[in-house]
Amino acid sequence: MKKLKLILVTILAVLASNGSAKSGENVAKPFDSKVIVAYVTSWSDVIPEPQYMTHINYAFGHVNDTFNGVRIDNEERLKQIVALKKQKHELKVLLSIGGWESGRFSEMAASDENRLAFAKDCERVVKEFGLDGIDIDWEYPTSSVAKISSSPDDTKNFTLLMRDIRAAIGDKKELTLATAASAQYIDFKAILPYIDFVNIMAYDMANAPKHHSALYPSANSGDITSDQAVNAHLKAGVPPSKLVMGMPFYGRGGANYPSFQDFNKVGNTSKDFTEKWDDVAQVPYLVNKNDTLVFGFENPRSLAIKCQYIVNRDLLGGMYWDYSGDNEKGDLRRTVAEVLLGKPNKTKVLVLTERGGQHGGFTDAGMKWLADEGRNLNFSITEINNATPITEAYLSQFSLIIQLDFPPYTWPKEAENAFINYIEKGKGGWIGFHHATLLGEFDGYQMWPWFSDFMGGIRFKGYIAPLADGTVIIENKKHPVMKGVPSSFVVPDDEWYTYDKNPRPNVQVLARVDESTYTPASDIKMGDHPVVWVNKDKKARNVYFQMGHSKRLYDTKEFTTMFRNAINWTLDK
């Protein structure tokens, strides 16, 4: 029985090899532009801005304990990252399997049965999570330097692994790998038929008092540099069209300085260090009072030089570890994107959502609509699902805030103050929907008085239940938000909030709902019932729409016209 099983496994391996070799001829898909690969970790809660990258490698998945499948860290976060494809449909999201100290590769790849089962599970993961491919980060075949098991046969088995994963996931999905700067451990010529590109880990190449990511050799560089890493891979047989050069969003320290520190914390450790620039290595560094290099890192200047190097060498693109190391303004990711993808002229729009729940359909349809409009109106969208990231520095990058499905409570005090400053000083525009006037004491949170005043001094009282269609009457046809909107139209399936008082004395009303037209009829009425208004007392251009409950709104031309007009008006276009 065991012999029969071994024969079957061998046959399957041969079939996989033959099938993959045939399909592998077409694996090297041409890319329309440079690629930017951003590693995003399972342990961070930072939501990436997809306009700055072409690929996200989610770190990490692992070989499971039985050597025949994939285990994923924080599956819910992976789903969050995949959901970013709704904002940028061309974004590619891959699961990166491996990482430092992530073992069981050697045992898995050495067994035909386990290797084929692992490849099959890669296919399962790709389908289940809606991924665009797999990135293998086995550090490193034949070596135990990463504190994992190894075998002299690892290099040969690595090739078989890439062959089998390619056969399992097919040619339409991407297969990539992360490699040591030295280009050791892997038979690149053998794996080329199966892979899309190689991510060179051109960092951690030394520790202070040496640079860990020098571009060129200098007195302060270690045994290898980024340029030498690229040349090593070219010599190993990888063409420039399949090379992606890695760059770190962190630095490495030495004596009396942290051994690892993200870019967003550089300079916060002590005032006893001075920043300098290595004209030969083309990277910055910190020195102590004795002028000794204690920390090597990257900044926008060095990354711009590295990205121009990528362009000059005609490499496929750049990669960085990891996204969360950047500062709130996005100085590093923006630099990489501007050099490799071209400087974007897009306006940035922040969208606040809760996702899911009874408003989920409206929000999902809204995010898709905004992504499409962004391409037409030249703006990019960043979605956040809680107010924690909001600070004055964070909001400074956005020209418009859209409160698509987010209430005026749960905000931290710093976020409240940053938002107030944004609106009062006219630092950008604001568009709010439905949920934004859910003003009162909810879920243990006190009412936000400033927001109540912003909305006309109102407090939420109730809503129409069940949902009802209602005819909206335009009151101010000359306002830019109402350009091209007919005098009246029907809004489907809404709750029609009521308030403790009418906001009309404190705001400029653009439209009201005719409560006699509710279908089905409702006894819950306000009388005079404004549903679209602006607060002219604020410097920021602002519009509030009370509707926002049903995804059917995006099939209502009058609604999308108002929404589009509101975007153009608040952005002063």
N, C-alpha and C positions, 0 to 999 in steps of 0.2 A: 504493500500500500504506500509506504514511504517512497519507494522507488518510482511508482507511478505518479505520485504527487510531484516529485522532483522533475520528472520528464515533462509534466504539464506546465510547470513553472518555467522550464527552459524554453518550451515552445512559445509560451506567451512572451517571454523576453525577446525571442527572435522576431516574432511578429511585430512587437512594439518597435524593435530596432528598424525593421524593414519599412514599416509604415511611417515612422518618424524620419527616416533618411529621405524618403520620397518627399514628404511634406516639408522637411527641413530646407529643401532647395529654395523654398519661397518664404522662409522665415524672416529674412532681412528686409523688413518692410521699410520703404523710404519714409522719412519724417518730413513734414512740411516746413518745419523751422527747428531751431535749437530746442532741446528739451531741458527742462529744469525739474529735477527730482528732489522733492522735499521729504525728508524722513520725519514722520510724526509719531510720537510715542504713545503707548497705551496708558502711561502713568501721568501724562499731562492732561489738563482740562482746557488748554488753549484751542480755540477753533480756528483753523487756518483760513486765510483769505485766498480763495482759489485763483484769483486773477494773476497772482504772482508766480504761478507754477504750471507745468503741464502734467506732472505726475506727483502723486503722493505714495510713498512707501510706508505702510503702517507697520510699526515695530512693537511687538513681535508676535510671530507664531513660532512654534517649536515642534520638533519631533516628539511624539508622545512617548509615554513610558514603556509601551509595548513595541516600539520601533516600527510601527506600521501605519501611522496616521499623523494628523496635525492637531496640535492643541494651540488655542488662540488666547492671548492675554486680553481681558476686558472686551468681550465681544460687543457689548453695548456701545462702547466708544468707536469700535470699528464701524458699526452701523451709522453712527453720527458722521463719520468721515466720508463714508460712501454717499450719504445724503447730500454732500456738497456738490455732487454731480448734477443735482437739480439746478444749482446756480450756474454751473459751467459744464455744459453737456459734454464738451470735448475733454474734460479732465479725466485722467487715468488714475485709478486707485489699485495698488498692488499690495498683497500681504507679503511682508518681508519675514522669512522664516530663518531663525538662527539668532545671531548676535553673540557677544562675548560671553563665554561660559555656558552657552546653549549647546548641549551635547546630544548624544545618541545618533548623530549623523553617521559616524563610522560603522556602527553596528547595523543601522538600517540599510545603508547603501551596499554593504557587503553581502546581503542576502537578496537573491532574486525575488523571493516571495515578499519580503518586507518592503523592498524598494518599489515593486509594482503596486503594492497596497498603498504605500505612501503617496505615490504619484496619482493613484486613483482618488485618494482623499484630497489631494490638491485640487483635482477637478471638482470634487464635491464642494469644497470651500469656495472656490471661484463662483460656482453656480448659486450656492446658498446665500452668499453675501453680495452678489452682484458685482464681483471684482473684475478688473481688467487684466489680471495676471498674477504671477508669482515672482518674488525676488528671493533668491537663495543667498543667505549670509552665513555660510559655513566657515567659521574662523578656527583653524584652517586645515584643509585636507593634508594628511600625513604629519601634522604637528599637534602637539598637546600644549602649546603655549597659551591657549585660551582656557586652560584647565579643563579640557575635555579629552575623551579617549581618542586614539588615533591608530592608524595602521599604515604600513608601507603601500598597501593597495588602495589607499583612499583616492589618489589622483585618478587612477583608472576607474574606480567606482563612481567618482564624481561625474565623469563623462557619461557613464551609464545612467546616472540619476537624472542628468539634464535631458538625456535622450528620452527617458521614460516619462518625465513630467511633460515634455513637449508633446509626446504622443497622446498623453492623457488630456491635456487642456486644449489641444488643437492649435492651428496656426493663427486663428483670429485673436487669440489672447497673447499677452506679452510674457516673456520669460527673461528675467535679468538676474544679475548676480553682483554681489559686493566682493571686491578683491583687495588683497594686501597691496600696499604701495609698491612693493618689490616685484610684483607679478610672479611670485613663487606659488607653488603648491598645485597649480591647475594647468592642464594641457589645453591651452586656449585654441590651438588649431583644431583640436578634436571636438571642442564644444561649439565652435562657430556655427555649424549648420543648425543648431537648436536654439540659439539665443538671439535676443533683439539687441541688447547692449550690455556693456560692462560698467559698473560704478566703481571707480578707483577710490579707495579710502585714503586719500592723500592728506592725512592728518594723523596725530599720535605718532609722528615719525621721530620724535625725540622728546625729552623733557628739559625744563629749565635746569641749567643755564643755557640751553639751546632752544631754538625755535622748534615748535612741533609741526609747523605747516609752512615752512619757507618755500617760496616759489623757486628760487635759484640758490645755489650753494654760496655761502658766505662764511665768515669767521664764526658766525653765531648759529649756523645751521647744523643739523645732525648728519647722520650717515646718508640720508636720502632726502630729496626735495620733491615738490610737485612736478617740476619739469622732468626730473629723472624718473619719477614714477610713470609719467606718460611715455617717456622713451622706452622704459622697460617693457611696457605693455605692447608698444608698437613692435619692438624687437621680438616679443613672444608670439607675434602673428596677428594681433588684433588691429584691424584697420581703424583709421581715425573716425570713420562713420559709425563705429560701434563703441566709441570711448566717451564716457562721461566722467569728468574730473570732479572729485569731491573737495568740498571746502567746509571748514568747521565754523559753527556759530558759537564757539566756546574757545577758551584758551587753556594752556597747561602751565602750571607753576612749579616752583622748586622750593628752596629754603625760605621759610618765613612768609610763604604765600600759598594760598590754596592750590592743591594739585590739579583741581578742575574748577573752572568758573565760567558760567555763561556770559556772553557778551553784555547782556542787560545788567550784569552786576559788576562789570569791570570798573575799577576806580572807587568802588564803595568800601573796599576792605580797609584801606588806610590812606592817609595823606602823605605817608613816608615814601611813596614811590613816584617816579617820574616817567612819563611816557616818551618813548623815543621811536625813531624810524630807521630801519635797516635799508639803506639805499641799494644794496646788492640783493639781499633776500627778498626785498619788496614786501615786508610785513612790519607791523608795529610791535613794540614790546615795552615792558615796564622794567625799570632798574631800581635798585635800592640806593641808599645813601653812599654805598661804596662803588656805584656805577656797575653793579653786577646784574646781569639779566635774570630776573626772578619770575617772569611771566611772559609767554609768547601767545599772541592771539591775532584775530582778524578785526578789521574795521571796514567801513565803506570804501575807503581808499584802496586798501589791499585787495578787497573783493572785486572792485572795478578793474584792477590790473589783472587779476586772475581770469576774470570773465573775458577781458580783451585778449588774453593769451589763448583762451579756448577758441575764440573767433579766429585769431591769427593762425592757429594750428589746425583749423578746420575740424575740430572735434565735434562730436554730436551735441554735447551740452555740458551742463554743470549739475552737481548734486550737493546738498548740504545736510549735515547733521548738527542739531536738529532744529526744527521750526521754532520751538518754544524758547530757544536761546536768544532770539532777536529781542530788541526793545519794543516798547509799545508803539512807537512811531513806525516801526518796520523798516528801519534804515538799511539793514542787511538784505532782507528779502527784496526790497524795492530796488536796491543797487543791482542785484543779480538779474532781476527781471528787466530792468531798463537796458542793461548791456546786451543780454542774450536774446530778449524778445522784442527789443525796441522800446523806447520811452513811451509809456502809455499817456494818452491825453484824457483818459477817462476820469470823470468825476466819481468820487466815492460816496456811496449811500449806505448808511447803517440801517438794518432792518431788525426790529425787536419782535420776537415771536415766542409763543409758549409751546406750539406744536401739540398735536393730539387733541383729545377732548372734543367737545361739541363744536368748536370752531376749527377743528383740524382740516376739514375739507376746504374751507375758505382760505386758510393759511397755505396749504399745499398748492392750491390753484394760484394763489397770489404770488408765491415764490417763483413758480414757473412763469407766470405772466411778467413779473419783474425782470427775470433773467432774459426773456425775449425782448422786452422793452429796452433793457440795458444795451443790448446789441444795436438797437435802432437809434437810441438817444445818446449813446456813448457814455454810459455810466456803468460802474461795477457795484455789486452789492456784497455786503458783509452781514451775515446773520448771526445774532447772538440770542440765546434762550434764557438768559438771566442778566440782571443789571450789574452784577459784580465787576465785570471788566471796565465799567464806565468810570472814567476819570476825565479831568480837563484835557490832559495830554492825549488820551485815547480819542476823545471827541474831536480834537483839533484836526484830525485827518479827514473828517467827513463834512460834506457840504449839505447833506440832508439826512434827517432822521425820520424813518417811517415806523410808527408804532402800529404795526400791522395787526398784531394780536397779543397785546401785552397790557396789563393793568397798571394803574397809578399807585400800586403798593408793592411790597417785597423789595423795594429799592434800598440799598445801603445808603447811609447819610452822605458819604462822599459822592456817590452816583447822583443823588438828588441835587446836591450843590453844583456839581459839574453841569447837569442838565439845565438848572435854573440859569447859570451863568451863560450857557450856550444860547438860550432863548432870549434872555433879557438883553444881552449884548449883541444879538443878531449875528452870531458866528456861523449860522447856517439856517436852513429851513426845517420845518416840521410838518408831517402829515400824520394824523391819528385816525384810527378807526374804532368804532363800536366799543370795545373793551376799555379804551382809554378814558371813558367817563364812568367807569365802575368805581365811583367815589364814595367812600364811607369806611366803616370799620369792617374789614374782612380778614378771615383766617388769622386773627390775632394781631393784625396790623392796624395802626391808627390811620385816620384819613390824612392825606397830604394837603394841607391848607393851600399852599402855593398853587398846586395843580388844580385844585377846585376853583381858585380865582382865575387861573389861566383859561379854564373852560367856562367862564362866565359866572362863577360863584355858586355853582350847583352841587347838589348831592344826589347820588343815585337813589331812586325810590322803588322802581319795579320795572316790569317789562311785559310785553304781550306774550301770552302763552295760550294755546299753541302758536307756532310761527304763523305769520300772516303776510300775504302780499299787501302792498300799499302804494298808492299813487303819490309821487313826489312832485311838488309844485315849485318851480324855479321863481325866486323873488328878485334876484339881481342878475338879469341876463347879460349885463355889461361887464360883470367881473370876469377876469381871464379864466378862472376855473370853469366857468359855464359856457365858454366859447364852443359853438357847434352843438350845444345840448338843447333839445326841444323844451318847450314850456312845461311839459309834464311827461312823466313816464312811470312805469310800474317797476318797483323793486320787489323781487321775490323772496319769500321765506325769511323774514327777519323778525327780531324780537321787539324792536321799537321801544327802546328805553324811555322811561319817564323819570322826572326829577322832582325834587322838593320845591323848585321854583323855576321860572322860565329864564333861560340865559339871555334872552333878547336884549334887555337893557344894557348888558355889559359886552356884547359881541355884535358883529355885523352878520346878520343872517342871510345866507345865500339861497336856502331852500327849506321848505317845510313839508311834512307829510299830511295829506288829507285823511284824517282819522275815520271819516265816513266811508272810505274805500277799502278798509281792512277786509281781507278775504282769507279765512273766515272772519266774520265780524267779531269785535271785542268790546266788552264794556269798560276796559281799562283805557282811559283817554286822558290827555293833558289839556285838550282844547286847542290852543295855539301851540303847535308842536314843531319847533325848529329841528332840522336834522343835518344841515350842513352850515357851518359858520366859520368865521375867522375872528381872531382877536387882534384888532388893529392897534392896541396899546403896547404890543410887544414888538421889539425891533426885528425879531425873526419872522419872516413870512410863515404863516401857519394856516392850516386848514384841518377842520375836524369833520369826519363823515360818520354819522351815527350808524349807518348800515355796515354790515361786515360779518354776517352769520353764515351765509350759504355760498358754496362754490358756484352756484348758478349766476351769481353777480358777474362773473367774468365772461358769461355768455350774453350779458346785458350791455349793449353797445353804449348806452347813455352813461352807465357807471364807469366803464373803462375809459370813455372820453373824459369824464370828470377827473378820474385818477391820473390820466396822462397829462391833462391840463395842469393839475395841481403840482405834478412833478416839475413840469416846465416852469411854472410860475414861482414855486419855492426855490428853484435853482436859478431863477432870474434869467431864463433863456427866452 
